[in-house]
Amino acid sequence: MKKIFLGLMFLLMMVGCTNTGVSKTENLVGKQYALVQQAKDYQITLNFAEDNVFGFAGVNHYFGKYQLNGNKITVGEAGSTKMAGPVDAMKAEDEFLSKLGAVATYEVTEKGLVLTTNKGEKLEFVLIETPKKEEK
């Protein structure tokens, strides 16, 4: 009887310690972030869907794929619309998209999200609260 009880306790402990199927992706999916280090004339945003990343880069909208593995993140090459804009905004957009493609790790923080490139550069984002729909 004692062996059966210990066996059941061990089994319950093992089940409790296994992955419950909750993905880290759920921390990102459906949320919108705004880049902290940007000019006041435009807002660079970052959004996550199940395996897609998209947003506004200052002049153009961008989109691409991403993968998570623990705290590591890989963002594929981003596509974007091809509108022209002010020179400083276009430069900031190119710089952001280049850094986004070099992102190696991510950390969800109390205020938002920090992406770190493979060169150690940090992209800090603040979570944008989305208004709740009013019931009619």
C-alpha positions as CSV (number, residue, x, y, z in Angstrom):
1,M,0.0,0.0,0.0
2,K,2.8,2.4,0.9
3,K,4.5,1.7,-2.4
4,I,1.3,2.4,-4.3
5,F,0.8,5.7,-2.4
6,L,4.4,6.8,-3.1
7,G,4.1,5.8,-6.7
8,L,0.9,7.9,-7.1
9,M,2.5,10.8,-5.4
10,F,5.6,10.6,-7.7
11,L,3.3,10.4,-10.7
12,L,1.3,13.4,-9.6
13,M,4.5,15.4,-9.0
14,M,5.7,14.6,-12.5
15,V,2.5,15.6,-14.1
16,G,2.5,18.8,-12.1
17,C,6.0,19.7,-13.3
18,T,5.5,19.0,-17.0
19,N,4.6,21.6,-19.5
20,T,0.9,22.5,-19.3
21,G,0.7,23.5,-22.9
22,V,0.7,27.2,-22.2
23,S,3.0,28.8,-24.6
24,K,5.3,31.8,-24.0
25,T,3.7,33.1,-27.2
26,E,0.6,33.9,-25.2
27,N,2.6,36.6,-23.5
28,L,2.9,38.4,-26.8
29,V,0.0,37.5,-29.0
30,G,-2.7,40.1,-29.3
31,K,-0.7,42.9,-27.7
32,Q,0.6,46.1,-29.3
33,Y,3.8,47.8,-28.3
34,A,5.2,51.2,-29.1
35,L,9.0,51.8,-29.4
36,V,10.2,54.0,-26.6
37,Q,13.3,55.4,-28.5
38,Q,11.6,57.3,-31.4
39,A,10.8,60.7,-32.6
40,K,7.6,62.5,-31.5
41,D,6.4,62.9,-35.1
42,Y,5.6,59.2,-35.6
43,Q,5.1,56.1,-33.6
44,I,6.8,52.8,-34.4
45,T,4.6,49.9,-33.3
46,L,5.1,46.2,-32.9
47,N,2.2,43.6,-32.8
48,F,2.3,39.9,-32.4
49,A,-0.1,37.3,-33.8
50,E,0.3,33.5,-33.5
51,D,3.5,33.3,-35.6
52,N,3.4,36.7,-37.4
53,V,4.8,40.1,-36.4
54,F,3.6,43.3,-37.9
55,G,3.2,47.0,-37.2
56,F,4.0,50.5,-38.3
57,A,7.6,51.5,-38.8
58,G,7.2,55.3,-39.1
59,V,6.2,55.6,-42.7
60,N,5.3,52.1,-43.9
61,H,3.5,49.1,-42.4
62,Y,5.6,46.0,-42.1
63,F,5.0,42.3,-41.6
64,G,6.9,39.1,-41.1
65,K,7.2,35.8,-39.2
66,Y,8.8,35.1,-35.9
67,Q,9.7,32.0,-33.8
68,L,10.2,31.7,-30.0
69,N,12.4,29.2,-28.2
70,G,12.5,30.0,-24.5
71,N,13.6,33.7,-24.3
72,K,15.1,33.5,-27.7
73,I,13.3,35.1,-30.6
74,T,14.0,34.9,-34.3
75,V,12.3,37.5,-36.6
76,G,12.3,36.7,-40.3
77,E,13.0,39.2,-43.0
78,A,10.2,41.8,-42.9
79,G,8.2,42.9,-45.9
80,S,6.7,46.3,-46.0
81,T,4.6,48.8,-48.0
82,K,6.7,51.1,-50.2
83,M,5.6,54.6,-49.4
84,A,8.1,57.5,-49.2
85,G,8.2,59.9,-46.4
86,P,10.4,62.5,-44.6
87,V,14.0,61.6,-44.8
88,D,14.4,61.3,-41.0
89,A,11.4,59.0,-40.7
90,M,12.7,56.8,-43.5
91,K,16.1,56.6,-41.9
92,A,14.5,55.6,-38.5
93,E,12.3,53.1,-40.3
94,D,15.3,51.4,-42.1
95,E,17.3,51.4,-38.8
96,F,14.4,49.8,-36.9
97,L,13.6,47.1,-39.5
98,S,17.3,46.3,-39.6
99,K,17.5,45.9,-35.8
100,L,14.3,44.0,-35.8
101,G,15.8,41.4,-38.1
102,A,18.8,41.1,-35.8
103,V,16.8,40.5,-32.6
104,A,18.0,37.5,-30.6
105,T,16.2,37.6,-27.2
106,Y,13.1,39.1,-25.7
107,E,11.9,39.9,-22.2
108,V,8.4,40.8,-21.2
109,T,8.7,43.5,-18.5
110,E,6.2,45.2,-16.2
111,K,5.9,48.1,-18.6
112,G,6.2,46.3,-21.9
113,L,8.9,44.4,-23.9
114,V,12.6,44.6,-24.4
115,L,14.1,43.0,-27.6
116,T,17.9,42.6,-27.7
117,T,19.8,42.2,-30.9
118,N,22.7,39.8,-31.5
119,K,25.0,42.9,-31.0
120,G,23.5,43.7,-27.6
121,E,21.4,46.7,-28.8
122,K,18.1,47.0,-26.9
123,L,14.8,48.0,-28.4
124,E,12.5,49.0,-25.6
125,F,8.7,49.0,-26.1
126,V,5.9,50.1,-23.9
127,L,2.6,48.2,-24.0
128,I,-0.2,50.2,-25.5
129,E,-3.4,49.6,-23.8
130,T,-6.2,48.9,-26.2
131,P,-9.6,50.3,-25.2
132,K,-12.3,47.8,-24.4
133,K,-15.3,47.7,-26.6
134,E,-18.3,49.3,-25.0
135,E,-21.4,47.1,-24.7
136,K,-24.5,48.5,-26.3
